[in-house]
Amino acid sequence: MDLFALIAYLWFLHLYVAFPVSLPFWFFGRRRAQWFKWEPLILVMPFAVWVTLTLIDDRGKSLANLGEDLWLGAAIPVSVMIRIAVGGRLNRKKLAIAMILLLSVAGALLWKLVPMLPE
């Protein structure tokens, strides 16, 4: 399989897990959270960190490790729910940036801490 096609497929799976669950929260929580236009970066940044580290990986992870992507996608709705629950009690911009950075760090930790799985 072409590398670009594999990355596109993995990102589709990432979105398949994150988007359907997050979309109702984004829609119904739009007044409480007041989303910024750049916040959909949360769908891209953590995946980009994880896939970049996976591509430059010299530890030789197997294809079974590609399921890590699904766990990362499952964390996105949790961050959306946190953002809605906090609402306007904290600085919204700082919280949104913190959520994106936290999930990006989670992507790096997921890559680092999950050992090579057998195929």
SENU-265974 format. One record per atom (N, C-alpha, C, O): residue in one letter; z, x, y. Coordinates in steps of 0.001 Angstrom, whole numbers, padded with zeros to 6 digits, always signed. Each point is the difference from the previous one (the first is absolute). Layout:
AZXY;...
This chain:
M+000000+000844-001175;M+000000-000844+001175;M+000000+000888+001237;M+000740+000982+000064;D-001533-001310+000876;D-000077+000723+001257;D+001366-000026+000685;D+000692-001017-000032;L-000304+002133+000650;L+001305+000107+000641;L+000170-001022+001119;L+001058-000615+000129;F-002092+000437+000670;F+000080-000982+001085;F+000179-001412-000549;F+000771-000789+000548;A-001480+000472-001626;A+000125-001325-000618;A+001400-000200-000573;A+000554-001097+000074;L+000015+002150-000640;L+001354-000085-000545;L+001017-000248+001117;L+000898-000829-000147;I-001039+001539+001246;I+000924-000185+001132;I-000156-001402+000577;I+000994-000649+000327;A-002223+000182-000201;A-000230-001357+000511;A+000610-001034-000941;A+000594-000976+000458;Y-000734+001178-001764;Y+000574-000916-000979;Y+001526+000002+000083;Y+000629-001057-000050;L-000042+002236+000176;L+001459+000096+000108;L+000503-000669+001273;L+001046-000650-000007;W-001793+000809+001106;W+000419-000643+001244;W-000129-001515-000127;W+000824-000741+000537;F-001845+000283-001237;F-000135-001435-000257;F+001205-000513-000791;F+000542-001057+000322;L-000119+001791-001350;L+001180-000412-000763;L+001247+000002+000869;L+000846-000888-000105;H-000742+001892+000961;H+001117+000103+000948;H+000043-001241+000894;H+001062-000586+000210;L-002220+000197+000310;L-000075-001190+000853;L+000210-001273-000802;L+000568-000967+000507;Y-001019+000961-001746;Y+000146-001173-000859;Y+001469-000330-000237;Y+000366-001167-000133;V+000465+002188+000081;V+001436-000206-000166;V+000656-000334+001341;V+000831-000905+000070;A-001193+001621+000989;A+000698-000118+001279;A-000448-001192+000841;A+000835-000705+000566;F-002115+000480-000482;F-000536-000968+000957;F+000351-001451-000306;F+000484-000688+000899;P-000698+000178-002117;P+000287-001424-000244;P+001470-000375+000203;P+000310-001109+000435;V+000584+002035-000751;V+001419-000286+000181;V+000394+000115+001472;V+000811-000785+000490;S-001381+001754+000207;S+000356+000234+001401;S-000628-001002+000954;S+000588-000319+001033;L-001763-000177-001359;L-000731-000869+000924;L+000792-001231+000440;L+000023-000283+001198;P+000621-000460-002085;P+000787-001142+000487;P+001150+000423+000921;P+000308-000685+000975;F+000317+001815-001293;F+001085+000483+000856;F-000529+000406+001371;F+000612-000295+001026;W-001765+000980-001020;W-000602+000372+001291;W-000333-001246+000823;W+000250-000038+001205;F-000806-000963-001851;F-000421-001200+000718;F+001196-000803+000517;F+000075-000315+001187;F+000860-000013-002086;F+001114-000852+000401;F+001068+000748+000809;F+000796-000627+000701;G-000775+001936-000793;G+000976+000774+000769;G-000563+000582+001281;G+000642+000838+000635;R-001841-001272-000243;R-000676+000611+001149;R+000753-000216+001306;R-000058+000859+000880;R+000752-001961-000727;R+000745-000241+001243;R+001313+000764+000011;R+000434+000500+001038;R+000180-000419-002178;R+001287+000693-000079;R-000176+001514+000112;R+000768+000661+000698;A-001754-000119-001365;A-000184+001446-000021;A-000904+000494+001126;A+000138+001144+000433;Q-001048-001967+000044;Q-000964+000374+001037;Q-000697+001323-000364;Q+000337+001070+000506;W-001303-001192-001388;W-000698+001158-000551;W-000826+000712+001052;W-000528-000623+000921;F+000422+001922-001065;F-000879+000811+000827;F-001367+000074-000679;F-000104-000185-001212;K-000936+000455+001988;K-001357+000051-000561;K-000187+001163-000968;K-000862-000065-000877;W+001639+001109+001018;W-000159+001185-000838;W+000869-000056-001265;W-000065+000917-000818;E+000855-001942+000642;E+000892-000066-001158;E-000689-000125-001356;E+000607+000374-001004;P-001843-000878+000915;P-000659+000038-001312;P-000216+001419-000541;P-000456+000168-001131;L+000776+000837+001921;L-000031+001375-000514;L+000930+000169-001196;L-000145+000939-000783;I+001096-001852+000652;I+000916+000075-001137;I-000739-000191-001323;I+000505+000378-001057;L-001687-000958+001117;L-000816-000154-001208;L-000795+001261-000320;L-000498+000159-001114;V+000380+000737+002092;V-000838+001183-000166;V+000819+001286-000115;V-000232+000801-000905;M+001176-000601+001806;M+000704+001279+000097;M+000732+000421-001279;M-000210+001121-000463;P+001059-001969-000126;P+000697+000447-001215;P-000972+000332-001141;P+000204+000963-000740;F-001254-001768+000611;F-001001+000277-001033;F-000710+001315+000287;F-000244+000785-000917;A-000088-000540+002174;A-000691+001240+000365;A+000862+001221-000316;A-000510+001012-000480;V+001795-001104+000745;V+000909+001112-000326;V+000028+000218-001503;V-000142+001126-000476;W+000325-002208-000270;W+000089+000119-001460;W-001294+000537-000600;W+000040+000902-000837;V-001193-001444+001251;V-001264+000422-000601;V-000342+001437+000404;V-000585+000735-000796;T+000934-000328+002003;T-000252+001383+000422;T+000815+000967-000848;T-000520+001010-000474;L+001791-001320+000285;L+000831+000865-000835;L-000473-000004-001449;L+000072+001027-000675;T-000546-002150+000197;T-000505-000081-001372;T-001266+000835-000163;T-000200+000639-001033;L-000650-000646+002052;L-001249+000758-000086;L+000232+001508+000059;L-000734+000766-000626;I+001744-000339+001370;I+000252+001441+000096;I+001038+000457-001029;I+000460+001142+000032;D-000102-002043-000933;D+001028+000269-001010;D-000449+001103-000938;D-001110-000034-000532;D+001984+001016+000333;D-000305+001059-000950;D+000867-000117-001257;D-000057+000855-000884;R+000860-001927+000814;R+000864-000188-001168;R-000733-000696-001132;R+000511-000060-001119;G-001696-000465+001386;G-000802-000604-001047;G+000494-001351-000489;G+000130-000220-001204;K+000143-000674+002126;K+000401-001339-000410;K-001160-000679-000718;K-001167+000304+000248;S+001506-001227-001140;S-001032-000663-000797;S-000430-001304+000660;S+000538-000392+001035;L-001504-000265-001641;L-000469-001288+000504;L+001086-001070-000090;L-000055-000993+000725;A+001030+001178-001595;A+001097-000964-000109;A+000827-000042+001278;A+000646-001007+000291;N-000663+002090+000470;N+000750+000046+001256;N-000646-000802+001117;N+000595-000147+001068;L-001773-000365-001281;L-000651-000775+001043;L+000707-001331+000240;L-000273-000668+000997;G+001164+000278-001880;G+000806-001202+000195;G+001037+000152+001100;G+000576-000991+000448;E-000329+002222-000008;E+000916+000227+001114;E-000469-000761+001238;E+000804-000443+000820;D-002093+000305-000709;D-000597-000696+001128;D+000478-001450+000085;D+000199-000527+001095;L-000018-000107-002235;L+000447-001397-000026;L+001433-000133+000501;L+000343-000971+000674;W+000484+001945-001006;W+001383-000024+000489;W+000040+000166+001516;W+000807-000628+000686;L-001667+001458-000191;L-000071+000197+001452;L-000476-001269+000687;L+000510-000355+001062;G-001471-000327-001648;G-000474-001259+000560;G+001069-001079-000034;G+000043-000857+000882;A+000817+000888-001886;A+001067-000996-000114;A+001094+000207+001044;A+000762-000924+000285;A-000677+002106+000279;A+001016+000273+001024;A-000394-000562+001363;A+000865-000197+000853;I-002122-000059-000639;I-000461-000487+001305;I+000562-001375+000339;I+000486-000182+001116;P-000527-000800-002025;P+000605-001291+000345;P+001493+000094+000314;P+000516-000772+000810;V+000170+001704-001442;V+001423+000187+000291;V+000183+000454+001444;V+000885-000493+000699;S-001710+001421-000253;S+000112+000465+001383;S-000365-001107+000988;S+000576-000076+001085;V-001516-000770-001449;V-000363-001137+000860;V+001176-000965+000107;V+000298-000501+001084;M+000367+000240-002205;M+001158-000888+000031;M+001137+000584+000838;M+000686-000732+000714;I-000487+002039-000801;I+001025+000650+000828;I-000350-000156+001468;I+000862-000308+000823;R-002107+000518-000502;R-000461-000115+001393;R+000235-001400+000546;R+000392-000160+001156;I-000629-000854-001980;I+000220-001385+000429;I+001495-000299+000106;I+000442-000658+000942;A+000332+001142-001911;A+001440-000276+000003;A+000680+000603+001224;A+000903-000611+000570;V-001323+001785-000169;V+000600+000650+001167;V-000453-000688+001278;V+000762-000107+000961;G-002008-000361-000956;G-000512-000727+001162;G+000039+000840+001268;G-000503+001123+000020;G+001095-001659+001025;G+000057+000692+001277;G+001328+000674+000272;G+000258+000437+001122;R+000598-000346-002148;R+001320+000604+000210;R-000071+001496+000258;R+000860+000555+000683;L-001870+000094-001219;L-000212+001434+000234;L-001314+000167+000748;L-000773-000946+000149;N+000538+002141+000309;N-001264+000309+000662;N-001132-000193-001012;N-000076+000714-001000;R-000799-001680+001267;R-001046-000354-000959;R-000975+001145-000243;R-000421+000231-001133;K+000069+000472+002178;K-000971+001085-000147;K+000570+001133-000851;K-000678+000520-000886;K+001924-000143+001159;K+000623+001072-000776;K+000179-000411-001459;K-000181+000814-000906;L+000536-002076+000682;L+000168-000471-001372;L-001331-000012-000752;L-000050+000364-001175;A-001016-000775+001837;A-001314-000019-000641;A-000444+001420-000362;A-000518+000237-001091;I+000723+000691+002005;I-000347+001403-000277;I+000858+000535-001140;I-000491+000706-000880;A+001785-001052+000906;A+000899+000462-001062;A-000423-000540-001361;A+000077+000718-000997;M-000522-001967+000939;M-000434-000578-001277;M-001240+000717-000537;M-000087+000281-001196;I-000858+000009+002067;I-001208+000709-000432;I+000352+001405-000475;I-000486+000452-001037;L+001331+000236+001799;L+000397+001357-000391;L+000832-000012-001283;L-000164+000871-000855;L+001045-001844+000720;L+000831-000086-001192;L-000849-000228-001253;L+000247+000613-001039;L-001238-001487+001137;L-000868-000219-001158;L-000901+001201-000269;L-000361+000257-001149;S-000003+000477+002189;S-000780+001221-000215;S+000843+001048-000716;S-000490+000694-000891;V+001747-000581+001278;V+000914+000905-000699;V+000214-000483-001431;V+000096+000810-000922;A-000022-002124+000735;A+000137-000547-001355;A-001212+000362-000858;A+000144+000281-001189;G-001336-000286+001788;G-001193+000416-000732;G+000075+001455-000420;G-000384+000352-001115;A+000882+000502+002014;A+000154+001419-000328;A+001064+000196-001080;A-000182+000800-000918;L+001281-001525+001031;L+001052+000116-001011;L-000446-000551-001352;L+000357+000541-001046;L-001119-001591+001072;L-000534-000561-001234;L-000883+001030-000699;L+000080+000174-001216;W-000908+000494+001981;W-000850+001045-000577;W+000842+001151-000539;W-000278+000523-001079;K+001300-000130+001825;K+000810+001172-000355;K+000931-000262-001178;K+000143+000853-000876;L+000488-002018+000845;L+001072-000229-000959;L-000447-000594-001326;L+000710+000133-000997;V-001862-000781+000958;V-000465-000576-001270;V-000681+001107-000808;V-000974+000597+000458;P+001484-000328-001652;P-000592+001069-000808;P-001363-000424-000575;P-000397-001162+000095;M-000294+002124-000684;M-001264-000308-000637;M+000257-000934-001184;M+000803+000302-000883;L-001485-001416+000881;L+000147-000980-001071;L-001048+000247-001068;L-001121+000400+000317;P+001467-000634-001588;P-001010+000178-001062;P-001063-001104+000076;P+000295-001144+000344;E-001521+001514-000671;E-001093-000986+000049;E-000001-000905-001188;E-000854-000880-000106;
